Amino acid sequence: MSQHSPEISCSAHDRDTQDFVRTFLFGDSNVHNDGKCVRAGLLMDQRTEGWVGIPHGGIGMGAIMELAMMLDNYPKNAGSLYPLSVDFRMGGSSARTGDSLIAEVSEGEGGAGGIISVAPDTPRYVSASIRYRDAGSHKKDLFASYIPDRFSDIENKLTLLPYYKNCFVCGVERSHPGLKRRFYLLDTKQSEKTVVSTVGFDSKDGEAFYLFQRNNIIHPIALLALSDETLGWAGFMASGSGGLTVRISYTLYRDIRVGERLVVFGRGDKVKGDIGSRLLLWASGGAAAVNEDGIFETVMATSGQWLGVPELTRQMKIELMPKELTERAFRFAGEL
């Protein structure tokens, strides 16, 4: 691993109390923290589902960020933290709903490194490199170059996309807390197909997205999971294929507070290969806060890569709802 992703070996010393996000992620698992390294068990039960039977990638990413916040070297003020850049790699091993995993994070130079695995010395389900005060190359400029200037430029150009029953991000019939987001295809003259999701425009967000906060600041789990799914939808629109996240990078530029209006964008950038052999999808995007005058302010930039999986495409056709929105989404993506 890099200097930001050290090999992890925690001593067992529990010194943190629990709150909503921590309890949601780790349940009754003890969080072992010696200040330099933090470890906790992570049960991938129905609370964590994304694809049917598969945990949402945002859960693992959120768990790593939650543990990182407990480290002694995690910056205590925004000036020492932002820009906050995180690179995630997924899929060294797979995870299914019902699996019990181990999440560990430890200090590194200028940041931290994290892994999630079934057991020590086994292939990693997720690995992460976290960097404080890191601008994340030129993602911010790229994102700002293709989004509109203000919210009024898009609010009447949104076509609703379908959703799942139990997905952590878009599930409509969950018995556990979830983000309850909707996704829309943005009707623009750009050749790239852009997908958006919004936060803060519905009073019910206080019962869903805004639950995932601490001290009135949105927790990374909500931002990362929503962005991951938005970019995943954008990759689908460019390829007609469902996919699993292979790698994804985020840069957050400031705290995002409960009540702020956000628009999360995802743009399908490139498709390579063939679904009959190996199909790879690339997408980029980010989140923009809507200021009082309606002007967009970039608060997060994101880019990633997905692996097209035929079985997930078949699942979308069967499990997404309602049927008419699913059929329309596949027509927009050029595959049915």
C-alpha positions in Angstrom: 0.0 0.0 0.0 1.1 3.6 -0.4 2.2 5.9 2.3 -1.4 6.9 2.8 -2.6 3.3 3.0 -0.4 1.6 5.6 -0.8 -2.1 6.5 -3.2 -2.2 9.4 -2.9 -3.9 12.8 -5.0 -2.5 15.5 -4.8 -3.0 19.2 -8.1 -3.6 21.0 -8.9 -0.5 22.9 -12.5 0.9 22.7 -12.7 4.6 23.6 -15.5 6.1 21.5 -19.3 6.3 22.2 -21.8 5.6 19.5 -24.3 7.8 17.7 -26.8 7.3 14.8 -24.3 6.9 11.9 -21.9 4.7 13.9 -24.8 2.5 15.1 -26.2 2.3 11.6 -22.9 1.2 10.2 -21.5 -1.1 13.0 -24.5 -2.1 15.1 -23.4 -3.8 18.3 -19.8 -4.3 17.1 -17.2 -2.9 19.4 -15.1 -0.2 17.8 -11.4 -0.7 18.8 -9.4 2.5 18.7 -5.9 3.2 20.0 -5.8 6.6 18.3 -3.5 5.4 15.5 -5.7 2.5 14.2 -9.4 1.8 14.4 -11.2 -1.4 13.7 -14.9 -2.5 13.7 -17.1 -5.3 12.5 -19.4 -4.6 9.6 -22.5 -6.8 9.0 -23.8 -6.5 5.5 -27.4 -7.1 6.3 -30.6 -5.7 4.6 -29.7 -2.2 5.8 -26.8 -2.1 3.4 -28.3 -3.5 0.2 -27.8 -1.7 -3.1 -28.2 -4.2 -6.0 -30.5 -7.0 -4.9 -28.4 -9.3 -2.7 -25.3 -7.1 -3.0 -24.3 -4.4 -0.4 -24.1 -0.8 -1.7 -20.6 0.4 -2.3 -21.3 3.5 -0.4 -21.7 1.6 2.8 -18.1 0.4 2.8 -16.8 3.8 1.8 -18.9 5.4 4.5 -17.6 2.9 7.1 -14.0 3.7 6.2 -14.6 7.5 6.5 -16.4 7.0 9.9 -13.4 5.1 11.3 -10.9 7.7 9.8 -12.8 10.4 11.8 -11.8 8.7 15.0 -8.0 8.8 14.4 -5.9 11.2 16.3 -4.6 12.7 13.1 -8.0 13.4 11.6 -8.0 17.3 11.3 -10.2 19.0 13.9 -10.9 22.1 11.7 -12.0 22.7 8.1 -8.9 24.6 7.2 -6.7 21.6 8.0 -9.1 19.1 6.4 -10.2 20.5 3.0 -9.8 19.7 0.2 -10.3 16.2 1.4 -9.5 13.6 -1.3 -10.3 9.9 -1.1 -9.5 7.1 -3.6 -11.4 3.8 -3.3 -10.7 0.5 -5.0 -13.4 -2.1 -5.0 -13.7 -5.8 -5.8 -10.5 -7.5 -4.6 -13.1 -9.9 -3.2 -16.9 -9.8 -3.4 -19.5 -9.3 -0.7 -23.1 -10.4 -0.5 -25.9 -9.5 1.8 -25.5 -11.3 5.0 -21.7 -11.3 5.0 -19.7 -10.2 8.1 -16.6 -8.1 7.3 -13.8 -6.3 9.1 -13.2 -2.6 8.5 -9.8 -1.1 9.6 -8.3 2.3 9.2 -4.9 3.6 10.3 -2.9 6.8 10.2 -0.6 7.6 7.2 1.5 10.6 6.3 -0.9 13.4 5.5 -3.9 11.2 5.8 -5.0 7.6 6.4 -5.4 4.2 4.7 -8.3 1.8 5.1 -9.3 -1.7 4.1 -12.4 -3.9 4.4 -12.1 -7.6 4.2 -13.7 -10.9 5.3 -10.8 -11.6 7.6 -7.2 -10.6 8.1 -4.8 -11.6 5.3 -7.7 -12.2 2.8 -8.4 -10.3 -0.4 -9.7 -6.9 0.2 -13.3 -6.0 -0.5 -12.5 -2.3 -0.4 -9.3 -0.4 0.0 -8.9 3.4 0.4 -6.4 6.2 0.5 -7.4 9.3 2.3 -5.5 12.6 1.9 -6.1 15.8 3.9 -5.5 19.2 2.3 -5.2 17.6 -1.2 -6.8 19.3 -4.2 -7.4 16.1 -6.1 -5.8 17.2 -9.4 -8.1 19.2 -11.8 -11.4 17.4 -11.2 -13.0 20.6 -9.8 -12.3 22.6 -13.0 -13.5 19.7 -15.2 -16.7 19.4 -13.3 -17.4 23.1 -13.3 -16.8 23.3 -17.0 -19.8 21.2 -18.0 -22.5 21.9 -15.4 -24.9 24.8 -15.9 -24.4 28.0 -14.1 -27.6 27.9 -12.0 -30.4 25.6 -10.9 -33.0 27.3 -13.1 -31.1 26.0 -16.1 -32.1 22.4 -15.3 -35.2 22.4 -13.1 -37.6 21.9 -16.0 -35.4 19.5 -17.9 -35.4 16.5 -15.6 -36.8 13.1 -16.7 -37.5 10.7 -13.8 -35.6 7.4 -13.7 -36.7 4.1 -12.0 -35.8 2.9 -8.5 -35.5 -0.2 -6.3 -37.5 -1.3 -3.3 -34.7 -1.8 -0.7 -31.6 0.0 -2.1 -29.8 2.1 0.5 -29.8 5.1 -1.8 -33.0 4.9 -3.8 -35.1 2.3 -2.0 -38.8 3.2 -1.5 -39.9 0.3 0.7 -37.1 0.1 3.2 -37.7 -0.9 6.8 -34.4 0.7 7.7 -33.1 4.2 7.3 -32.0 5.1 3.8 -31.3 8.1 1.6 -34.5 7.8 -0.5 -33.1 9.7 -3.5 -34.6 9.9 -7.0 -32.5 10.1 -10.2 -33.2 12.1 -13.3 -31.8 12.2 -16.8 -31.0 15.8 -17.7 -32.2 16.9 -21.1 -29.4 19.0 -22.6 -27.8 19.5 -25.9 -24.6 17.9 -24.7 -23.5 14.7 -26.4 -22.8 13.1 -23.0 -25.8 11.8 -21.1 -26.0 13.4 -17.6 -27.9 12.1 -14.6 -28.7 14.2 -11.6 -30.1 13.8 -8.1 -31.2 16.5 -5.7 -31.1 17.1 -1.9 -32.8 19.7 0.2 -35.7 20.5 -2.1 -38.2 18.2 -0.2 -39.2 18.6 3.4 -39.1 14.8 3.9 -35.3 14.9 3.5 -35.1 15.4 7.2 -36.5 11.8 7.6 -34.0 10.3 5.1 -30.8 12.0 3.7 -30.4 14.4 6.6 -30.4 11.6 9.2 -26.9 10.8 8.1 -25.2 13.8 9.8 -23.2 14.7 12.8 -23.3 18.2 14.5 -25.4 19.4 11.6 -22.8 18.4 9.0 -23.7 15.8 6.4 -21.7 12.6 6.9 -19.6 11.4 4.0 -21.6 8.1 3.8 -24.5 10.1 2.3 -22.5 12.1 -0.1 -20.3 9.3 -1.3 -23.1 6.7 -1.7 -25.3 9.2 -3.6 -22.5 10.3 -5.9 -21.5 6.6 -6.5 -25.0 5.8 -7.6 -25.4 8.9 -9.7 -22.2 8.2 -11.6 -23.3 4.6 -11.9 -26.6 5.7 -13.6 -24.6 7.9 -15.9 -22.4 4.9 -16.9 -25.6 2.9 -17.6 -26.9 5.7 -19.8 -23.7 5.7 -21.8 -23.6 1.9 -22.2 -27.0 0.2 -21.5 -25.3 -2.0 -18.9 -25.5 -2.2 -15.2 -22.2 -2.2 -13.5 -20.1 -2.7 -10.3 -17.8 0.1 -9.1 -14.2 -0.8 -9.7 -12.6 2.4 -8.4 -13.9 5.8 -7.5 -12.3 9.1 -6.3 -13.8 11.9 -4.5 -12.6 15.4 -3.5 -14.8 17.4 -1.0 -14.0 21.1 -0.8 -15.9 22.0 2.3 -18.4 20.9 5.0 -22.0 20.5 3.7 -24.6 21.3 6.2 -28.1 20.0 6.9 -30.6 22.1 4.9 -28.3 23.0 2.1 -29.8 22.4 -1.4 -27.5 20.2 -3.5 -27.6 18.9 -7.0 -25.4 15.8 -7.6 -24.3 15.3 -11.3 -23.0 12.2 -13.1 -21.8 12.2 -16.7 -20.9 9.0 -18.7 -17.5 9.7 -20.2 -16.2 6.6 -21.9 -17.2 3.0 -22.7 -14.6 0.4 -23.6 -14.9 -3.3 -24.5 -17.9 -5.5 -25.1 -20.5 -6.9 -22.7 -19.8 -10.4 -24.1 -16.2 -10.2 -22.8 -15.2 -7.3 -20.6 -17.0 -4.0 -20.6 -15.6 -1.0 -18.7 -17.4 2.3 -18.1 -16.0 5.6 -17.0 -18.0 8.5 -15.5 -17.4 11.7 -13.7 -19.4 14.3 -11.8 -19.7 15.9 -8.5 -22.1 17.9 -6.2 -23.0 21.6 -6.5 -24.6 23.6 -3.7 -27.4 25.9 -4.8 -26.8 29.4 -3.3 -29.5 31.8 -2.4 -29.3 33.4 -5.9 -29.6 30.0 -7.6 -25.9 29.9 -8.7 -24.1 26.6 -8.4 -21.1 26.3 -6.2 -18.9 23.2 -6.6 -18.6 21.4 -3.3 -17.4 17.9 -4.5 -15.9 16.4 -7.6 -15.9 12.7 -8.4 -14.7 10.3 -11.1 -14.7 6.5 -11.4 -14.7 3.3 -13.3 -17.3 0.5 -13.4 -17.4 -3.1 -14.7 -20.4 -3.9 -16.9 -22.1 -7.1 -15.6 -24.9 -8.7 -17.7 -26.6 -10.2 -14.6 -27.0 -6.8 -13.1 -28.5 -5.5 -16.4 -31.0 -8.4 -16.3 -31.7 -7.5 -12.6 -32.5 -3.9 -13.5 -35.1 -5.0 -16.1 -36.8 -7.2 -13.5 -36.4 -5.4 -10.2 -36.5 -1.7 -11.0 -39.8 0.0 -10.6 -42.2 1.1 -12.0 -42.0 -0.8 -15.3 -42.8 2.1 -17.6 -39.9 4.1 -16.2 -37.6 1.1 -16.5 -38.5 0.6 -20.1 -38.0 4.3 -20.8 -34.6 4.3 -19.1 -33.4 1.4 -21.3 -34.6 3.2 -24.4 -32.7 6.3 -23.4 -29.6 4.1 -22.9 -30.1 2.6 -26.3 -30.6 -1.0 -25.1 -33.7 -3.0 -24.3 
